[in-house]
Amino acid sequence: MEELNQSEVSEFIILGLCNSWELQAVFLVIFSSLYLITILGNIFIVVIIIIDLHLHSPMYFLLANLSFIDFCLSSVTTPKMITDFLKEKKTISFGGCMCQIFFGHFFGGGEMVLLVSMAYDRYVAICKPLHYTTIMNRHTCIGLVMSSWIIGFVHSISQLVIIINLPFCGSRELDSFFCDIPLVIKLACMDTYVLEILINADSGVLATICFILLLISYSHILITVCLHSKDGASKALSTCTAHITVVILFFGPCIFIYLWPVSIPWVDKFLAVFYAVITPLLNPAIYTLRNKEIRNAMKRFLGKNIVLLGNS
C-alpha cells in the first residue's frame, strides 16, 4: 500500500489562498511581517523568562513552554505558505505533506493540553493559595509539560497512522495553503466515511474535552473570587481575561473545523489562517501586554542592555 502511495502520488498541488497575483503580493508582505513578529515575540518571552529570576515561577514556566510551542506551531505551515506566494505552481511532496500533518497535530494537541495545565495553575493559585507552592512544585510543573508533549505526540501519531497508508490515486489538489487531514483524506480513492468519522472524533473530542475542562476551571475561579472579594468581579476578570481570550481564539477554529458538519472553503481557509498564523502571534501579545511582571522584566532587560551599551 505504501508503495502505491509513493508511486502514484509523489506530491500534492496546493491551490493556496487566492489566484490573484496582486493579492498574493500583499499577502506575502503581511504574512512575512506577522511571522517575523511571531518568531521574535515568542523567542523573546522564552529568553526573558529564563534569564529573569523574578519570573522563575510555575505560571511563567508554563508560559515559556506555551511560547515555545507557538514558535514551533507557526513554523509548521507559515514558511511554506510565504514561499508559495512567490510560485506560480504550488506543490508539496507526499513526505512534506505527512510532516505538516504530524507536526501540526503534535504541537496543536500539545498546546491544548498545556492551556489546560495553565488553567489548573491559575485555579490552584486563586482557589487554594495556601497550598500553591506545595501543589505546583517543580515535579508537578515538569509533569504537566511532559503530559502535554506526550498527549500531543499520541494524538498526532494516531492521526498519521490512519492516513499515511491510504491509496491516493485521484485528484491531487488541496484547496488550502497547507496539508490537513480533512482535505487530504478526501483525495483517497476509497470510501473514507468511517475514517473521517474516526479522525474528526479524535481531534474533535480532544479539543472539546480540553475546552470543557477550561470552561469548568475558569468558571470555578470566577465564582471563587467573586464570593471571597469585595471587588471580586473586576479582580477575577483581570486575572483570567488573558487566559480566556487565548482559549477562545485557539479552540474556536479547531472545534469549528473538526466538528462542523458543513465545509465552506473560504471559511475553512480563514479559520486555518487564524489558527496557524494569528493565534501564535496573539498569545505573546495578550500575555505580555496584560502582565505587569512581564512588562517589568522587559524594562529590566532593556535597561541592563542600554547600560552595557553605554559603558562599552
C-alpha positions in Angstrom: 0.0 0.0 0.0 2.8 2.4 0.9 4.5 1.7 -2.5 1.2 2.5 -4.2 1.1 5.9 -2.4 4.7 6.8 -3.4 4.4 5.6 -7.0 1.1 7.1 -7.9 1.1 10.3 -5.8 4.5 11.8 -5.1 3.2 15.3 -4.5 0.0 17.3 -3.9 -1.0 20.6 -5.6 -1.8 23.4 -3.3 -4.3 25.9 -4.6 -3.4 28.5 -1.9 -5.5 31.4 -0.5 -6.3 33.0 -3.9 -5.3 33.2 -7.6 -4.7 36.9 -7.9 -1.0 37.8 -8.1 -1.7 41.3 -6.7 -3.4 39.8 -3.6 -0.6 37.3 -3.2 2.0 40.1 -3.3 0.0 41.8 -0.5 -0.3 38.6 1.5 3.5 38.0 1.1 4.3 41.2 2.8 1.6 40.8 5.5 2.3 37.2 6.4 6.1 37.6 6.3 5.8 40.5 8.8 3.4 38.6 11.0 5.6 35.5 11.0 8.7 37.6 11.9 6.9 39.3 14.8 5.6 35.9 16.0 9.0 34.3 16.0 10.8 37.2 17.6 8.0 37.7 20.2 7.8 34.1 21.3 11.6 33.7 21.4 11.9 36.9 23.4 9.3 35.6 26.0 11.2 32.3 26.4 14.5 34.1 26.8 13.3 36.7 29.3 11.6 34.1 31.5 14.8 32.1 31.5 17.2 34.9 32.4 14.9 36.9 34.8 14.9 35.3 38.3 11.7 37.2 39.2 9.9 35.1 36.6 11.0 31.7 37.9 7.6 30.5 39.0 5.2 27.8 37.8 3.0 30.2 35.8 5.9 31.7 33.8 7.4 28.2 33.4 4.2 27.1 31.7 4.0 30.4 29.7 7.6 29.9 28.4 6.6 26.4 27.2 3.4 27.9 25.5 5.6 30.4 23.7 7.9 27.7 22.5 5.0 25.6 21.2 3.6 28.7 19.4 7.0 29.3 17.9 7.0 25.7 16.6 3.4 25.6 15.6 3.7 28.8 13.5 6.8 27.3 11.7 5.0 24.2 10.6 2.9 25.8 7.8 3.6 29.6 7.6 7.1 29.5 5.9 5.8 27.2 3.2 2.8 29.5 2.7 5.0 32.5 2.4 7.4 31.0 -0.2 4.4 29.7 -2.2 3.3 33.3 -2.7 6.3 33.6 -5.0 5.5 30.5 -7.1 3.1 30.0 -9.9 2.8 26.3 -9.3 2.4 25.4 -5.7 3.2 21.8 -4.7 4.2 19.8 -1.6 5.7 16.4 -1.6 3.9 13.4 -0.1 6.5 13.3 2.7 6.3 17.0 3.3 2.5 16.8 3.5 2.7 14.0 6.0 5.2 16.0 8.1 2.9 19.0 8.1 0.0 16.8 9.3 2.2 15.2 12.0 3.8 18.3 13.4 0.6 20.4 13.1 -1.3 18.0 15.3 1.6 17.3 17.5 2.1 21.0 18.5 -1.6 21.8 18.3 -2.6 18.9 20.6 0.2 19.7 23.0 -0.9 23.3 23.2 -4.4 22.3 24.0 -3.2 20.2 27.0 -0.8 22.9 28.0 -3.6 25.5 28.1 -5.5 23.2 30.5 -2.4 23.0 32.7 -2.2 26.8 32.8 -5.8 26.9 33.8 -5.1 24.4 36.6 -2.2 26.6 37.7 -4.5 29.6 38.0 -7.1 27.5 39.7 -4.7 26.4 42.4 -3.2 29.9 42.8 -6.6 31.6 43.3 -8.7 28.9 44.9 -6.1 27.2 47.0 -3.4 29.9 47.6 -2.1 28.5 50.8 -1.3 25.2 49.1 0.0 26.7 45.9 3.7 26.1 46.5 3.1 22.6 47.7 0.9 21.6 44.8 2.6 23.4 42.0 6.1 22.2 42.8 8.9 21.5 40.3 7.9 17.9 39.7 4.3 18.9 39.1 5.2 21.6 36.6 7.6 19.2 34.7 4.9 16.5 34.7 2.3 18.9 33.3 4.6 20.0 30.5 5.7 16.4 29.7 2.0 15.3 29.7 1.2 18.0 27.1 4.0 16.7 24.8 3.1 13.1 25.3 -0.6 13.6 24.6 0.2 15.7 21.6 2.5 13.0 20.2 0.0 10.2 20.8 -2.8 12.3 19.2 -0.6 13.1 16.2 0.7 9.7 15.6 -2.8 8.2 15.8 -3.9 10.5 13.1 -0.8 9.9 10.9 -1.1 6.1 11.1 -4.6 6.2 9.7 -3.9 8.5 6.7 -0.3 7.6 5.6 -1.3 4.3 4.1 -4.3 5.4 2.2 -4.3 4.9 -1.6 -4.1 8.3 -3.3 -4.6 7.9 -7.0 -7.2 10.5 -8.0 -7.1 14.3 -7.8 -4.1 15.8 -6.1 -5.5 19.3 -5.5 -5.7 20.7 -2.0 -7.9 23.8 -1.7 -5.9 25.3 1.0 -2.4 26.6 1.8 -1.2 23.6 3.7 -1.9 19.9 4.3 -4.6 19.0 6.8 -6.3 15.7 7.3 -9.9 16.7 6.4 -8.6 17.9 3.0 -6.1 15.1 2.3 -8.4 12.3 3.2 -10.9 13.4 0.6 -8.3 12.7 -2.1 -8.1 9.0 -1.3 -9.5 6.6 -3.9 -11.6 4.6 -1.5 -14.6 5.1 0.8 -13.3 7.1 3.7 -16.5 7.8 5.5 -15.7 5.7 8.6 -12.1 7.0 8.7 -13.3 10.6 8.5 -15.6 9.9 11.5 -12.7 8.4 13.4 -10.3 11.2 12.6 -12.8 14.0 13.3 -13.7 12.3 16.5 -10.1 12.0 17.6 -9.3 15.7 17.0 -12.8 17.0 17.9 -13.0 15.0 21.1 -9.6 16.1 22.3 -10.4 19.8 21.6 -13.9 19.6 23.2 -12.7 17.8 26.3 -9.9 20.3 26.8 -12.3 23.2 26.1 -14.8 21.9 28.7 -12.1 21.5 31.3 -11.0 25.0 30.7 -14.5 26.4 31.0 -15.0 24.5 34.3 -11.7 25.7 35.7 -12.2 29.4 34.8 -15.9 29.3 35.9 -14.8 28.0 39.3 -12.1 30.7 39.5 -14.6 33.5 38.7 -17.1 32.1 41.3 -14.5 31.7 44.0 -13.0 35.2 43.6 -16.5 36.8 43.4 -17.5 35.1 46.7 -14.4 36.0 48.6 -13.6 39.5 47.5 -15.4 42.9 47.6 -14.3 43.7 44.1 -14.1 40.1 43.1 -15.6 40.5 39.7 -13.0 43.0 38.5 -10.1 41.1 40.0 -11.3 37.8 38.5 -11.7 39.3 35.1 -8.3 41.0 35.4 -6.7 37.7 36.3 -8.4 35.4 33.8 -9.2 37.6 30.8 -5.9 37.0 29.1 -6.2 33.2 29.5 -9.8 33.1 28.5 -9.1 35.2 25.4 -6.3 32.8 24.3 -8.5 29.8 24.9 -11.4 31.1 22.8 -9.0 32.2 19.9 -7.3 28.8 19.9 -10.1 26.4 20.4 -12.8 28.2 18.4 -11.3 27.4 15.0 -10.3 23.9 16.0 -13.8 22.9 17.2 -15.4 24.5 14.2 -13.1 22.8 11.6 -13.4 19.3 13.0 -17.0 19.2 14.4 -18.9 21.5 12.0 -20.8 19.2 9.6 -20.7 21.6 6.6 -17.4 22.5 4.9 -17.3 26.0 3.4 -13.9 26.6 1.6 -13.4 30.3 2.3 -14.5 29.8 6.0 -12.1 26.9 6.4 -9.2 29.0 4.9 -9.9 31.9 7.1 -10.0 29.7 10.2 -6.8 27.9 9.1 -5.0 31.2 8.7 -6.3 32.4 12.1 -5.2 29.1 13.7 -1.8 28.8 12.1 -0.7 32.5 11.8 -2.7 34.8 14.0 -3.1 32.8 17.2 0.7 32.1 17.7 1.1 35.9 17.3 -1.7 36.9 19.7 -0.6 34.6 22.5 2.6 36.5 23.4 0.9 39.9 22.8 -2.0 39.1 25.0 0.1 37.7 27.9 2.8 40.4 27.8 0.6 43.4 27.3 -1.7 42.4 30.2 1.0 41.1 32.6 2.8 43.6 34.8 5.6 41.3 35.8 6.5 40.5 32.2 6.5 44.2 31.3 8.7 45.0 34.3 11.1 42.2 33.3 11.2 43.6 29.8 12.2 47.0 31.3 14.9 45.5 33.4 16.2 43.6 30.5 16.3 46.6 28.2 17.7 48.8 31.0 20.6 46.4 31.6 21.4 46.2 27.9 21.3 50.0 27.5 23.7 50.4 30.4 26.1 47.8 28.9 26.0 49.5 25.6 26.6 52.9 27.3 29.6 51.5 29.2 31.1 50.0 26.0 
